[in-house]
Amino acid sequence: MTATDKYDIRARESNSLVCVGLDSDISRLPEPFKSADNPQLAFNQYIIKQTHPYTAAYKLNSAFYEAAGVQGWVAMAQTVRYLHENHPTILVICDAKRGDLGNTSEAYAQSILDNMDFDAVTLNPYQGKDALEPFLSRPEKGCIILCRTSNPGADEFQELMVEGKPLWQHVAATISQNWNENENCMLVIGATVPEVLGDLRKIVGDMTLLIPGVGAQGGDVPETLRHGLNSEGLGLIISASRSIIFSDDPGQAAHDLQELINQYR
């Protein structure tokens, strides 16, 4: 089973395209969790218990765990284990944006996909296919590759015209047509640029897309769905982090996002 297959099955079972981002910044954790033996792990378990009925994927941004030192790495690994043991049908993504050469890339793949057993990882395509081969060569693991991001500075490179087309279109075409032999590739495109989604969907067909930028970043959910759904009414992993995990009622926030998405599906 590929990571995309796992996600699609869960999306249908839960009637949800919601991905909850476990961006568990230790400085922002509520006070009751800061006194726990492992604050990030305790917080994550609380969030998962509140949100899992409405969720098809969880995404852990590795930066917030790396910043916490050894205890953060332990929290990240134990969160993945907790999810696999208690909610094995939910896709678990490492948001690490890795990409390097040779044995360095292989070491990253072993760390994230083998040792910590994430289902998928975000990757940077800038160094070319050979740099990502250790990830691409694992058919059961998802390779979620940056294409058109949601940050204000994305235009500096991603919209540069190359042979009459913006660079991100070349990235999308290359990955969907040349890098996806194992059918384990997905792409990242921000919810803050929904006008790009329609063009991207034409290039990549039914490929699954990770969509950050809803919630705190203000991405347009109705427009994202209008332009982004694939031919099966799926193909989107719609991620929200701070607007859910730091809300007064994380379960209700996840449920509200699920209902908003389904209203426009």
ZADO-1210 file (C-alpha; in nm, 4 decimals, padded with zeros to 6 digits):
<atoms>
<atom x="00.0000" y="00.0000" z="00.0000" code="MET" pos="1"/>
<atom x="00.1338" y="00.3437" z="-00.0912" code="THR" pos="2"/>
<atom x="00.1033" y="00.6455" z="00.1370" code="ALA" pos="3"/>
<atom x="-00.1532" y="00.7884" z="-00.1054" code="THR" pos="4"/>
<atom x="-00.3598" y="00.4703" z="-00.0814" code="ASP" pos="5"/>
<atom x="-00.3471" y="00.4877" z="00.2977" code="LYS" pos="6"/>
<atom x="-00.4586" y="00.8492" z="00.2953" code="TYR" pos="7"/>
<atom x="-00.7425" y="00.7921" z="00.0479" code="ASP" pos="8"/>
<atom x="-00.8801" y="00.5013" z="00.2498" code="ILE" pos="9"/>
<atom x="-00.8740" y="00.7054" z="00.5695" code="ARG" pos="10"/>
<atom x="-01.0215" y="01.0110" z="00.3961" code="ALA" pos="11"/>
<atom x="-01.3185" y="00.8042" z="00.2806" code="ARG" pos="12"/>
<atom x="-01.3640" y="00.6287" z="00.6143" code="GLU" pos="13"/>
<atom x="-01.3531" y="00.9524" z="00.8152" code="SER" pos="14"/>
<atom x="-01.5246" y="01.1666" z="00.5498" code="ASN" pos="15"/>
<atom x="-01.2426" y="01.4141" z="00.6013" code="SER" pos="16"/>
<atom x="-00.9568" y="01.5833" z="00.4163" code="LEU" pos="17"/>
<atom x="-00.8262" y="01.7455" z="00.7351" code="VAL" pos="18"/>
<atom x="-00.4609" y="01.7248" z="00.8355" code="CYS" pos="19"/>
<atom x="-00.3858" y="01.8495" z="01.1854" code="VAL" pos="20"/>
<atom x="-00.0394" y="02.0032" z="01.2117" code="GLY" pos="21"/>
<atom x="00.1249" y="01.9111" z="01.5393" code="LEU" pos="22"/>
<atom x="00.3454" y="02.2228" z="01.5445" code="ASP" pos="23"/>
<atom x="00.3893" y="02.1844" z="01.9175" code="SER" pos="24"/>
<atom x="00.6054" y="02.4862" z="01.9920" code="ASP" pos="25"/>
<atom x="00.7101" y="02.4185" z="02.3496" code="ILE" pos="26"/>
<atom x="00.6989" y="02.7896" z="02.4377" code="SER" pos="27"/>
<atom x="00.3285" y="02.8030" z="02.3476" code="ARG" pos="28"/>
<atom x="00.2081" y="02.4916" z="02.5283" code="LEU" pos="29"/>
<atom x="-00.0619" y="02.5508" z="02.7915" code="PRO" pos="30"/>
<atom x="00.0748" y="02.5573" z="03.1444" code="GLU" pos="31"/>
<atom x="-00.0675" y="02.2186" z="03.2574" code="PRO" pos="32"/>
<atom x="00.1435" y="02.0406" z="02.9940" code="PHE" pos="33"/>
<atom x="00.4693" y="02.2187" z="03.0773" code="LYS" pos="34"/>
<atom x="00.4990" y="02.0238" z="03.4035" code="SER" pos="35"/>
<atom x="00.4668" y="01.6843" z="03.2302" code="ALA" pos="36"/>
<atom x="00.7700" y="01.4553" z="03.1990" code="ASP" pos="37"/>
<atom x="00.7643" y="01.5161" z="02.8238" code="ASN" pos="38"/>
<atom x="00.5504" y="01.8265" z="02.7576" code="PRO" pos="39"/>
<atom x="00.5306" y="01.7941" z="02.3776" code="GLN" pos="40"/>
<atom x="00.4331" y="01.4281" z="02.3885" code="LEU" pos="41"/>
<atom x="00.1655" y="01.4916" z="02.6519" code="ALA" pos="42"/>
<atom x="00.0264" y="01.7820" z="02.4504" code="PHE" pos="43"/>
<atom x="00.0271" y="01.5830" z="02.1269" code="ASN" pos="44"/>
<atom x="-00.1569" y="01.2924" z="02.2865" code="GLN" pos="45"/>
<atom x="-00.4193" y="01.5361" z="02.4156" code="TYR" pos="46"/>
<atom x="-00.4626" y="01.6936" z="02.0706" code="ILE" pos="47"/>
<atom x="-00.4857" y="01.3540" z="01.8999" code="ILE" pos="48"/>
<atom x="-00.7493" y="01.2314" z="02.1456" code="LYS" pos="49"/>
<atom x="-00.9552" y="01.5447" z="02.0781" code="GLN" pos="50"/>
<atom x="-00.9201" y="01.5573" z="01.6994" code="THR" pos="51"/>
<atom x="-00.8729" y="01.2079" z="01.5564" code="HIS" pos="52"/>
<atom x="-01.2405" y="01.1448" z="01.4671" code="PRO" pos="53"/>
<atom x="-01.2260" y="01.4376" z="01.2223" code="TYR" pos="54"/>
<atom x="-00.8745" y="01.3843" z="01.0893" code="THR" pos="55"/>
<atom x="-00.7241" y="01.1953" z="00.7947" code="ALA" pos="56"/>
<atom x="-00.3593" y="01.2910" z="00.8575" code="ALA" pos="57"/>
<atom x="-00.1269" y="01.4392" z="01.1169" code="TYR" pos="58"/>
<atom x="00.1786" y="01.6432" z="01.0232" code="LYS" pos="59"/>
<atom x="00.4651" y="01.6982" z="01.2663" code="LEU" pos="60"/>
<atom x="00.6926" y="01.9921" z="01.1827" code="ASN" pos="61"/>
<atom x="01.0324" y="01.8602" z="01.2890" code="SER" pos="62"/>
<atom x="01.1679" y="02.2087" z="01.3677" code="ALA" pos="63"/>
<atom x="00.9612" y="02.2405" z="01.6846" code="PHE" pos="64"/>
<atom x="01.0941" y="01.9080" z="01.8138" code="TYR" pos="65"/>
<atom x="01.4557" y="01.9625" z="01.7073" code="GLU" pos="66"/>
<atom x="01.4488" y="02.2984" z="01.8882" code="ALA" pos="67"/>
<atom x="01.3603" y="02.1194" z="02.2129" code="ALA" pos="68"/>
<atom x="01.6759" y="01.9065" z="02.2003" code="GLY" pos="69"/>
<atom x="01.6924" y="01.5375" z="02.2856" code="VAL" pos="70"/>
<atom x="01.3562" y="01.5425" z="02.4616" code="GLN" pos="71"/>
<atom x="01.2003" y="01.6875" z="02.1476" code="GLY" pos="72"/>
<atom x="01.3348" y="01.4055" z="01.9300" code="TRP" pos="73"/>
<atom x="01.1948" y="01.1583" z="02.1825" code="VAL" pos="74"/>
<atom x="00.8576" y="01.3362" z="02.1745" code="ALA" pos="75"/>
<atom x="00.8464" y="01.3236" z="01.7951" code="MET" pos="76"/>
<atom x="00.9348" y="00.9536" z="01.7770" code="ALA" pos="77"/>
<atom x="00.6929" y="00.8599" z="02.0548" code="GLN" pos="78"/>
<atom x="00.4127" y="01.0628" z="01.8951" code="THR" pos="79"/>
<atom x="00.4553" y="00.8650" z="01.5731" code="VAL" pos="80"/>
<atom x="00.4537" y="00.5400" z="01.7699" code="ARG" pos="81"/>
<atom x="00.1432" y="00.6494" z="01.9604" code="TYR" pos="82"/>
<atom x="-00.0381" y="00.7216" z="01.6341" code="LEU" pos="83"/>
<atom x="00.0607" y="00.3933" z="01.4707" code="HIS" pos="84"/>
<atom x="-00.0470" y="00.1970" z="01.7783" code="GLU" pos="85"/>
<atom x="-00.3748" y="00.3765" z="01.8448" code="ASN" pos="86"/>
<atom x="-00.4798" y="00.5120" z="01.5037" code="HIS" pos="87"/>
<atom x="-00.2964" y="00.2999" z="01.2465" code="PRO" pos="88"/>
<atom x="-00.5143" y="00.4094" z="00.9531" code="THR" pos="89"/>
<atom x="-00.4213" y="00.7788" z="00.9857" code="ILE" pos="90"/>
<atom x="-00.1374" y="00.9084" z="00.7640" code="LEU" pos="91"/>
<atom x="00.1571" y="01.0502" z="00.9628" code="VAL" pos="92"/>
<atom x="00.3735" y="01.3116" z="00.7861" code="ILE" pos="93"/>
<atom x="00.7115" y="01.4522" z="00.8858" code="CYS" pos="94"/>
<atom x="00.7388" y="01.8130" z="00.7696" code="ASP" pos="95"/>
<atom x="01.1164" y="01.8372" z="00.7409" code="ALA" pos="96"/>
<atom x="01.1717" y="01.9624" z="00.3824" code="LYS" pos="97"/>
<atom x="01.4809" y="01.7464" z="00.3477" code="ARG" pos="98"/>
<atom x="01.7020" y="01.7274" z="00.0410" code="GLY" pos="99"/>
<atom x="02.0725" y="01.6565" z="00.0187" code="ASP" pos="100"/>
<atom x="02.3279" y="01.4471" z="-00.1662" code="LEU" pos="101"/>
<atom x="02.4420" y="01.0861" z="-00.1508" code="GLY" pos="102"/>
<atom x="02.4857" y="00.9225" z="00.1868" code="ASN" pos="103"/>
<atom x="02.3560" y="01.2344" z="00.3647" code="THR" pos="104"/>
<atom x="02.0196" y="01.1946" z="00.1945" code="SER" pos="105"/>
<atom x="02.0232" y="00.8230" z="00.2709" code="GLU" pos="106"/>
<atom x="02.0858" y="00.9006" z="00.6382" code="ALA" pos="107"/>
<atom x="01.7927" y="01.1435" z="00.6430" code="TYR" pos="108"/>
<atom x="01.5683" y="00.8785" z="00.4855" code="ALA" pos="109"/>
<atom x="01.6771" y="00.6167" z="00.7384" code="GLN" pos="110"/>
<atom x="01.6175" y="00.8570" z="01.0272" code="SER" pos="111"/>
<atom x="01.2724" y="00.9743" z="00.9228" code="ILE" pos="112"/>
<atom x="01.1213" y="00.6830" z="00.7316" code="LEU" pos="113"/>
<atom x="01.2909" y="00.3797" z="00.8859" code="ASP" pos="114"/>
<atom x="01.3845" y="00.4654" z="01.2434" code="ASN" pos="115"/>
<atom x="01.0923" y="00.6958" z="01.3268" code="MET" pos="116"/>
<atom x="00.8580" y="00.5206" z="01.0816" code="ASP" pos="117"/>
<atom x="00.6800" y="00.8232" z="00.9370" code="PHE" pos="118"/>
<atom x="00.4471" y="00.7391" z="00.6483" code="ASP" pos="119"/>
<atom x="00.5599" y="01.0409" z="00.4437" code="ALA" pos="120"/>
<atom x="00.8020" y="01.3327" z="00.4473" code="VAL" pos="121"/>
<atom x="00.8191" y="01.6744" z="00.2839" code="THR" pos="122"/>
<atom x="01.1169" y="01.7200" z="00.0517" code="LEU" pos="123"/>
<atom x="01.3006" y="01.9941" z="-00.1399" code="ASN" pos="124"/>
<atom x="01.3546" y="01.9265" z="-00.5134" code="PRO" pos="125"/>
<atom x="01.6192" y="02.1932" z="-00.5764" code="TYR" pos="126"/>
<atom x="01.9135" y="01.9514" z="-00.6009" code="GLN" pos="127"/>
<atom x="01.7427" y="01.7171" z="-00.8450" code="GLY" pos="128"/>
<atom x="01.6166" y="01.3595" z="-00.8507" code="LYS" pos="129"/>
<atom x="01.9382" y="01.1877" z="-00.7438" code="ASP" pos="130"/>
<atom x="01.9347" y="01.3818" z="-00.4149" code="ALA" pos="131"/>
<atom x="01.5889" y="01.2430" z="-00.3334" code="LEU" pos="132"/>
<atom x="01.6444" y="00.8894" z="-00.4605" code="GLU" pos="133"/>
<atom x="01.6774" y="00.7396" z="-00.1088" code="PRO" pos="134"/>
<atom x="01.3228" y="00.8635" z="-00.0429" code="PHE" pos="135"/>
<atom x="01.1755" y="00.7952" z="-00.3869" code="LEU" pos="136"/>
<atom x="01.3043" y="00.4376" z="-00.3809" code="SER" pos="137"/>
<atom x="01.0794" y="00.3444" z="-00.0873" code="ARG" pos="138"/>
<atom x="00.7474" y="00.2713" z="-00.2666" code="PRO" pos="139"/>
<atom x="00.5422" y="00.2468" z="00.0522" code="GLU" pos="140"/>
<atom x="00.6570" y="00.5879" z="00.1799" code="LYS" pos="141"/>
<atom x="00.5175" y="00.9207" z="00.0595" code="GLY" pos="142"/>
<atom x="00.7461" y="01.1845" z="-00.0934" code="CYS" pos="143"/>
<atom x="00.5695" y="01.5211" z="-00.0580" code="ILE" pos="144"/>
<atom x="00.7767" y="01.7601" z="-00.2673" code="ILE" pos="145"/>
<atom x="00.7721" y="02.1407" z="-00.2520" code="LEU" pos="146"/>
<atom x="00.6184" y="02.2950" z="-00.5631" code="CYS" pos="147"/>
<atom x="00.4434" y="02.6306" z="-00.4976" code="ARG" pos="148"/>
<atom x="00.4552" y="02.7441" z="-00.1378" code="THR" pos="149"/>
<atom x="00.2377" y="02.9869" z="00.0583" code="SER" pos="150"/>
<atom x="00.4968" y="03.2295" z="00.1964" code="ASN" pos="151"/>
<atom x="00.5175" y="03.5902" z="00.0676" code="PRO" pos="152"/>
<atom x="00.8654" y="03.5392" z="-00.0772" code="GLY" pos="153"/>
<atom x="00.7710" y="03.2354" z="-00.2856" code="ALA" pos="154"/>
<atom x="00.7590" y="03.4450" z="-00.6043" code="ASP" pos="155"/>
<atom x="01.1336" y="03.5143" z="-00.5923" code="GLU" pos="156"/>
<atom x="01.2167" y="03.1785" z="-00.7489" code="PHE" pos="157"/>
<atom x="00.8975" y="02.9793" z="-00.7947" code="GLN" pos="158"/>
<atom x="00.7396" y="03.2294" z="-01.0370" code="GLU" pos="159"/>
<atom x="01.0550" y="03.2881" z="-01.2427" code="LEU" pos="160"/>
<atom x="00.9788" y="03.2340" z="-01.6107" code="MET" pos="161"/>
<atom x="01.1717" y="02.9458" z="-01.7672" code="VAL" pos="162"/>
<atom x="01.1036" y="02.8641" z="-02.1330" code="GLU" pos="163"/>
<atom x="00.7761" y="03.0554" z="-02.1144" code="GLY" pos="164"/>
<atom x="00.6445" y="02.8941" z="-01.7945" code="LYS" pos="165"/>
<atom x="00.6923" y="02.9661" z="-01.4242" code="PRO" pos="166"/>
<atom x="00.9492" y="02.7449" z="-01.2563" code="LEU" pos="167"/>
<atom x="00.6925" y="02.5748" z="-01.0333" code="TRP" pos="168"/>
<atom x="00.5191" y="02.4352" z="-01.3429" code="GLN" pos="169"/>
<atom x="00.8455" y="02.2735" z="-01.4531" code="HIS" pos="170"/>
<atom x="00.8803" y="02.1237" z="-01.1043" code="VAL" pos="171"/>
<atom x="00.5256" y="01.9865" z="-01.1175" code="ALA" pos="172"/>
<atom x="00.5673" y="01.8360" z="-01.4635" code="ALA" pos="173"/>
<atom x="00.9051" y="01.6806" z="-01.3885" code="THR" pos="174"/>
<atom x="00.7920" y="01.5188" z="-01.0654" code="ILE" pos="175"/>
<atom x="00.4602" y="01.3889" z="-01.1985" code="SER" pos="176"/>
<atom x="00.6024" y="01.2619" z="-01.5269" code="GLN" pos="177"/>
<atom x="00.9592" y="01.1545" z="-01.4440" code="ASN" pos="178"/>
<atom x="01.0036" y="01.1033" z="-01.0695" code="TRP" pos="179"/>
<atom x="00.6861" y="00.9151" z="-00.9843" code="ASN" pos="180"/>
<atom x="00.7680" y="00.5645" z="-01.1071" code="GLU" pos="181"/>
<atom x="00.6703" y="00.4204" z="-00.7680" code="ASN" pos="182"/>
<atom x="00.3519" y="00.6303" z="-00.7488" code="GLU" pos="183"/>
<atom x="00.4636" y="00.7656" z="-00.4133" code="ASN" pos="184"/>
<atom x="00.5035" y="01.1341" z="-00.5013" code="CYS" pos="185"/>
<atom x="00.2799" y="01.4181" z="-00.3840" code="MET" pos="186"/>
<atom x="00.3285" y="01.7945" z="-00.4076" code="LEU" pos="187"/>
<atom x="00.3066" y="02.0903" z="-00.1691" code="VAL" pos="188"/>
<atom x="00.1071" y="02.3940" z="-00.2797" code="ILE" pos="189"/>
<atom x="-00.0123" y="02.6687" z="-00.0460" code="GLY" pos="190"/>
<atom x="-00.3782" y="02.7464" z="00.0138" code="ALA" pos="191"/>
<atom x="-00.2978" y="03.1161" z="-00.0196" code="THR" pos="192"/>
<atom x="-00.2589" y="03.0783" z="-00.3984" code="VAL" pos="193"/>
<atom x="-00.5800" y="02.8950" z="-00.5014" code="PRO" pos="194"/>
<atom x="-00.5647" y="03.0471" z="-00.8497" code="GLU" pos="195"/>
<atom x="-00.2547" y="02.8347" z="-00.9117" code="VAL" pos="196"/>
<atom x="-00.4252" y="02.5127" z="-00.8060" code="LEU" pos="197"/>
<atom x="-00.6334" y="02.4743" z="-01.1209" code="GLY" pos="198"/>
<atom x="-00.3257" y="02.5002" z="-01.3420" code="ASP" pos="199"/>
<atom x="-00.1368" y="02.2568" z="-01.1189" code="LEU" pos="200"/>
<atom x="-00.4203" y="02.0044" z="-01.1295" code="ARG" pos="201"/>
<atom x="-00.4124" y="02.0118" z="-01.5101" code="LYS" pos="202"/>
<atom x="-00.0407" y="01.9291" z="-01.5036" code="ILE" pos="203"/>
<atom x="-00.0377" y="01.6497" z="-01.2448" code="VAL" pos="204"/>
<atom x="-00.3746" y="01.4826" z="-01.2938" code="GLY" pos="205"/>
<atom x="-00.5066" y="01.3077" z="-00.9840" code="ASP" pos="206"/>
<atom x="-00.1844" y="01.3332" z="-00.7804" code="MET" pos="207"/>
<atom x="-00.2423" y="01.4119" z="-00.4127" code="THR" pos="208"/>
<atom x="-00.1485" y="01.7625" z="-00.2933" code="LEU" pos="209"/>
<atom x="-00.0581" y="01.8781" z="00.0569" code="LEU" pos="210"/>
<atom x="-00.2217" y="02.2164" z="00.1157" code="ILE" pos="211"/>
<atom x="-00.0807" y="02.4191" z="00.4065" code="PRO" pos="212"/>
<atom x="-00.1939" y="02.7727" z="00.4711" code="GLY" pos="213"/>
<atom x="-00.5555" y="02.7438" z="00.5881" code="VAL" pos="214"/>
<atom x="-00.6420" y="02.8628" z="00.9353" code="GLY" pos="215"/>
<atom x="-00.3880" y="03.1075" z="01.0784" code="ALA" pos="216"/>
<atom x="-00.2431" y="03.1873" z="00.7343" code="GLN" pos="217"/>
<atom x="-00.5856" y="03.2696" z="00.5931" code="GLY" pos="218"/>
<atom x="-00.6043" y="03.0331" z="00.2954" code="GLY" pos="219"/>
<atom x="-00.9364" y="03.0199" z="00.1101" code="ASP" pos="220"/>
<atom x="-01.0953" y="02.6786" z="00.1699" code="VAL" pos="221"/>
<atom x="-01.3826" y="02.7043" z="-00.0834" code="PRO" pos="222"/>
<atom x="-01.1489" y="02.8178" z="-00.3625" code="GLU" pos="223"/>
<atom x="-00.8949" y="02.5513" z="-00.2693" code="THR" pos="224"/>
<atom x="-01.1590" y="02.2832" z="-00.3094" code="LEU" pos="225"/>
<atom x="-01.3034" y="02.4312" z="-00.6275" code="ARG" pos="226"/>
<atom x="-00.9666" y="02.4296" z="-00.7995" code="HIS" pos="227"/>
<atom x="-00.7922" y="02.1410" z="-00.6269" code="GLY" pos="228"/>
<atom x="-01.0104" y="01.8326" z="-00.5893" code="LEU" pos="229"/>
<atom x="-00.9163" y="01.5466" z="-00.8186" code="ASN" pos="230"/>
<atom x="-01.1531" y="01.3373" z="-01.0308" code="SER" pos="231"/>
<atom x="-01.2417" y="01.1186" z="-00.7292" code="GLU" pos="232"/>
<atom x="-01.3302" y="01.4122" z="-00.5042" code="GLY" pos="233"/>
<atom x="-01.0084" y="01.3546" z="-00.3098" code="LEU" pos="234"/>
<atom x="-00.6455" y="01.4472" z="-00.3783" code="GLY" pos="235"/>
<atom x="-00.6103" y="01.7183" z="-00.1117" code="LEU" pos="236"/>
<atom x="-00.4493" y="01.6995" z="00.2330" code="ILE" pos="237"/>
<atom x="-00.5689" y="02.0269" z="00.3853" code="ILE" pos="238"/>
<atom x="-00.3481" y="02.1173" z="00.6785" code="SER" pos="239"/>
<atom x="-00.4165" y="02.3509" z="00.9688" code="ALA" pos="240"/>
<atom x="-00.1931" y="02.3772" z="01.2729" code="SER" pos="241"/>
<atom x="-00.2093" y="02.6726" z="01.5123" code="ARG" pos="242"/>
<atom x="-00.5777" y="02.7442" z="01.4480" code="SER" pos="243"/>
<atom x="-00.6596" y="02.3949" z="01.5774" code="ILE" pos="244"/>
<atom x="-00.4010" y="02.2914" z="01.8335" code="ILE" pos="245"/>
<atom x="-00.3903" y="02.6235" z="02.0213" code="PHE" pos="246"/>
<atom x="-00.7653" y="02.6863" z="02.0099" code="SER" pos="247"/>
<atom x="-00.9803" y="02.6642" z="02.3220" code="ASP" pos="248"/>
<atom x="-01.1451" y="02.3481" z="02.1869" code="ASP" pos="249"/>
<atom x="-00.9176" y="02.1615" z="01.9417" code="PRO" pos="250"/>
<atom x="-01.1751" y="01.8914" z="01.8727" code="GLY" pos="251"/>
<atom x="-01.4399" y="02.1454" z="01.7780" code="GLN" pos="252"/>
<atom x="-01.1913" y="02.3379" z="01.5635" code="ALA" pos="253"/>
<atom x="-01.0997" y="02.0208" z="01.3709" code="ALA" pos="254"/>
<atom x="-01.4663" y="01.9310" z="01.3351" code="HIS" pos="255"/>
<atom x="-01.5484" y="02.2799" z="01.2093" code="ASP" pos="256"/>
<atom x="-01.2775" y="02.2568" z="00.9437" code="LEU" pos="257"/>
<atom x="-01.3989" y="01.9125" z="00.8405" code="GLN" pos="258"/>
<atom x="-01.7542" y="02.0464" z="00.8007" code="GLU" pos="259"/>
<atom x="-01.6379" y="02.3540" z="00.6099" code="LEU" pos="260"/>
<atom x="-01.4419" y="02.1374" z="00.3668" code="ILE" pos="261"/>
<atom x="-01.7281" y="01.8940" z="00.3194" code="ASN" pos="262"/>
<atom x="-01.9703" y="02.1803" z="00.2590" code="GLN" pos="263"/>
<atom x="-01.7762" y="02.2618" z="-00.0593" code="TYR" pos="264"/>
<atom x="-01.6915" y="01.9059" z="-00.1676" code="ARG" pos="265"/>
</atoms>
